[in-house]
Amino acid sequence: MNLNNANQDLVELQILGQQIRELDQYIASIEQKMVETDQSIRDLENFKNRKEGDELLVPIVPGIFTKAVIKNKDEILIGVGKGVVVESDIDHAIEILQQQIKELTKHRDEMLVELNGLILRAQELEKKLQKLQK
């Protein structure tokens, strides 16, 4: 192997290192979203046990709440984007969140396969470059 090839391998290894770090962060963000979605499911399950007339705190903005009374716990509103909300029941909302977790899990698994491929390629290049140093 000549010096030019070694330099190309070194540049590729550096690029792979950056890609690995970025993909690792992306996977962590997917996993965080999975945790948050799972918590939302547990919160909805807990809400099902509440009674009409129960008082609870409702967030207005992060860290600021108002007291509210449950009038009809069988109907909830789901934000579907662009300021649009639709009525639903809790079980349907839970199903939607469970589907989101399945999609996030599939996407995370695909990203893990890609990450492993990048790591393997980086390891190959490291071995190749180590042989040149000997």
KEKE-3310 file (N, C-alpha, C; in steps of 0.2 Angstrom, whole numbers, plus 5000, padded with zeros to 4 digits):
npx = (5004:5003:5008:4998:4986:4985:4983:4971:4963:4965:4958:4945:4943:4942:4931:4921:4922:4916:4903:4899:4898:4888:4877:4876:4871:4859:4852:4851:4843:4831:4829:4826:4814:4806:4806:4799:4787:4782:4781:4770:4760:4759:4754:4742:4735:4735:4726:4715:4710:4705:4692:4676:4675:4686:4700:4714:4731:4735:4746:4750:4760:4777:4782:4772:4756:4738:4723:4711:4696:4690:4678:4673:4679:4680:4682:4695:4706:4716:4731:4734:4742:4748:4739:4727:4715:4708:4694:4694:4695:4703:4708:4710:4720:4730:4733:4738:4750:4757:4759:4767:4778:4782:4785:4796:4805:4808:4814:4825:4831:4835:4844:4854:4859:4865:4874:4882:4888:4896:4905:4911:4918:4926:4934:4941:4948:4956:4964:4971:4978:4986:4994:5002:5010:5019)
npy = (4994:5011:5028:5037:5029:5026:5038:5041:5031:5035:5047:5042:5034:5044:5051:5041:5039:5051:5049:5038:5043:5053:5045:5037:5046:5050:5037:5037:5047:5042:5032:5039:5045:5034:5030:5041:5040:5028:5031:5040:5031:5024:5035:5038:5026:5027:5038:5032:5027:5037:5047:5055:5072:5072:5081:5088:5093:5102:5105:5121:5128:5123:5118:5126:5126:5123:5120:5108:5100:5084:5081:5073:5058:5049:5054:5060:5072:5072:5078:5080:5087:5103:5111:5105:5095:5079:5070:5056:5040:5034:5021:5020:5030:5025:5014:5020:5026:5014:5009:5019:5016:5004:5007:5016:5007:4998:5007:5011:4999:4997:5007:5003:4992:4999:5006:4996:4991:5003:5003:4991:4993:5003:4997:4988:4997:5002:4991:4989:5001:5000:4989:4995:5003:4995)
npz = (5000:4996:5001:4997:4997:5010:5016:5011:5017:5030:5030:5027:5038:5048:5044:5045:5059:5063:5057:5065:5078:5076:5071:5083:5092:5086:5087:5101:5103:5097:5106:5117:5114:5113:5126:5132:5125:5130:5143:5141:5138:5150:5158:5152:5155:5168:5169:5165:5176:5184:5190:5184:5189:5197:5202:5193:5189:5175:5162:5156:5149:5148:5165:5170:5177:5178:5188:5184:5181:5179:5166:5157:5155:5146:5133:5124:5117:5103:5096:5080:5071:5064:5072:5073:5081:5086:5092:5103:5111:5126:5125:5111:5109:5116:5108:5097:5102:5105:5092:5087:5095:5090:5077:5080:5086:5076:5067:5075:5076:5063:5061:5070:5064:5053:5060:5066:5054:5050:5061:5059:5047:5050:5060:5051:5043:5053:5057:5045:5044:5055:5052:5043:5051:5057)
capx = (5000:5007:5006:4992:4981:4985:4980:4964:4961:4965:4952:4939:4942:4940:4924:4917:4921:4911:4896:4897:4896:4881:4872:4875:4867:4852:4849:4850:4837:4826:4827:4823:4807:4803:4805:4794:4781:4780:4778:4764:4755:4757:4750:4735:4733:4733:4721:4709:4708:4702:4684:4674:4675:4693:4704:4721:4735:4735:4751:4749:4767:4782:4783:4766:4750:4732:4719:4706:4691:4688:4671:4671:4686:4679:4684:4701:4708:4723:4734:4736:4747:4745:4734:4721:4714:4702:4691:4696:4695:4709:4711:4713:4726:4736:4735:4742:4756:4760:4761:4773:4784:4784:4789:4802:4809:4810:4819:4831:4835:4838:4850:4859:4862:4869:4880:4887:4892:4901:4910:4915:4922:4931:4939:4945:4953:4961:4969:4975:4983:4991:4999:5007:5015:5024)
capy = (5000:5017:5033:5040:5025:5026:5044:5040:5026:5039:5052:5038:5032:5050:5052:5035:5041:5056:5046:5034:5048:5056:5040:5035:5051:5049:5031:5039:5052:5038:5028:5044:5046:5028:5030:5046:5037:5023:5035:5043:5026:5023:5040:5037:5020:5029:5042:5028:5025:5043:5047:5061:5076:5072:5087:5087:5098:5102:5110:5126:5128:5119:5121:5130:5122:5125:5115:5106:5095:5079:5081:5067:5055:5044:5057:5064:5075:5070:5083:5077:5092:5110:5114:5101:5090:5075:5067:5049:5037:5033:5015:5021:5034:5020:5010:5025:5027:5008:5009:5023:5013:4999:5011:5018:5001:4996:5012:5011:4993:4998:5012:4999:4988:5003:5008:4991:4991:5008:5001:4985:4996:5007:4992:4985:5002:5003:4986:4990:5006:4997:4985:5000:5006:4990)
capz = (5000:4996:5006:4995:4999:5018:5018:5009:5022:5036:5029:5027:5045:5052:5042:5048:5066:5064:5056:5070:5083:5074:5071:5090:5095:5083:5090:5108:5103:5096:5112:5122:5111:5115:5134:5133:5122:5135:5149:5140:5138:5157:5160:5150:5158:5175:5168:5165:5183:5187:5190:5183:5195:5200:5200:5192:5186:5167:5160:5151:5146:5153:5171:5173:5177:5180:5190:5180:5184:5173:5165:5153:5154:5140:5127:5124:5111:5101:5091:5074:5068:5062:5076:5072:5086:5085:5098:5103:5117:5128:5122:5104:5109:5118:5102:5092:5105:5104:5085:5087:5098:5086:5072:5083:5087:5069:5064:5079:5074:5056:5062:5074:5059:5049:5065:5066:5047:5050:5065:5056:5042:5054:5063:5046:5042:5059:5057:5039:5046:5061:5049:5040:5056:5059)
cpx = (5004:5004:4999:4986:4980:4982:4973:4960:4960:4959:4946:4938:4939:4932:4919:4917:4916:4904:4894:4895:4889:4876:4871:4870:4860:4849:4847:4843:4830:4824:4824:4816:4803:4801:4799:4787:4778:4778:4771:4758:4754:4753:4743:4732:4731:4727:4714:4706:4705:4695:4682:4673:4681:4696:4711:4724:4736:4741:4749:4755:4772:4783:4777:4760:4744:4728:4713:4702:4689:4680:4669:4678:4686:4681:4690:4702:4715:4725:4737:4741:4744:4739:4728:4721:4708:4700:4693:4694:4702:4712:4714:4719:4732:4738:4739:4749:4760:4762:4767:4779:4786:4788:4796:4807:4812:4815:4825:4835:4838:4845:4856:4863:4867:4875:4885:4891:4897:4906:4914:4920:4928:4936:4943:4950:4958:4966:4974:4980:4988:4996:5004:5012:5020:5030)
cpy = (5006:5022:5036:5036:5025:5033:5044:5036:5030:5044:5048:5036:5038:5052:5047:5037:5046:5054:5042:5038:5051:5051:5037:5040:5051:5043:5033:5043:5047:5034:5033:5045:5040:5028:5035:5044:5032:5026:5038:5037:5024:5029:5040:5031:5022:5034:5038:5027:5031:5043:5054:5065:5076:5078:5085:5093:5097:5107:5115:5127:5124:5122:5125:5127:5126:5119:5114:5101:5091:5079:5075:5063:5050:5047:5061:5067:5074:5075:5079:5081:5098:5112:5110:5095:5086:5072:5059:5047:5035:5026:5016:5025:5030:5016:5014:5025:5020:5007:5013:5020:5007:5002:5013:5013:4999:5001:5012:5004:4993:5002:5008:4995:4993:5005:5002:4990:4997:5006:4996:4988:5000:5003:4989:4990:5003:4997:4987:4995:5004:4993:4989:5003:5002:4990)
cpz = (5000:5000:5004:4998:5007:5020:5016:5015:5029:5036:5030:5035:5049:5050:5045:5056:5067:5062:5062:5076:5082:5074:5079:5093:5093:5086:5097:5108:5101:5102:5117:5120:5113:5122:5135:5130:5127:5141:5147:5140:5146:5160:5158:5153:5165:5175:5168:5171:5187:5186:5188:5189:5198:5197:5198:5189:5178:5165:5155:5146:5151:5159:5174:5172:5179:5183:5186:5183:5178:5172:5161:5151:5148:5133:5128:5118:5109:5095:5086:5069:5065:5066:5076:5077:5084:5091:5097:5110:5119:5125:5115:5104:5112:5112:5097:5095:5104:5097:5084:5090:5094:5080:5074:5084:5081:5066:5068:5077:5067:5057:5066:5069:5055:5054:5065:5060:5047:5055:5063:5051:5045:5057:5057:5044:5047:5058:5051:5041:5051:5057:5045:5045:5058:5054)
residu = (MET:ASN:LEU:ASN:ASN:ALA:ASN:GLN:ASP:LEU:VAL:GLU:LEU:GLN:ILE:LEU:GLY:GLN:GLN:ILE:ARG:GLU:LEU:ASP:GLN:TYR:ILE:ALA:SER:ILE:GLU:GLN:LYS:MET:VAL:GLU:THR:ASP:GLN:SER:ILE:ARG:ASP:LEU:GLU:ASN:PHE:LYS:ASN:ARG:LYS:GLU:GLY:ASP:GLU:LEU:LEU:VAL:PRO:ILE:VAL:PRO:GLY:ILE:PHE:THR:LYS:ALA:VAL:ILE:LYS:ASN:LYS:ASP:GLU:ILE:LEU:ILE:GLY:VAL:GLY:LYS:GLY:VAL:VAL:VAL:GLU:SER:ASP:ILE:ASP:HIS:ALA:ILE:GLU:ILE:LEU:GLN:GLN:GLN:ILE:LYS:GLU:LEU:THR:LYS:HIS:ARG:ASP:GLU:MET:LEU:VAL:GLU:LEU:ASN:GLY:LEU:ILE:LEU:ARG:ALA:GLN:GLU:LEU:GLU:LYS:LYS:LEU:GLN:LYS:LEU:GLN:LYS)
# end
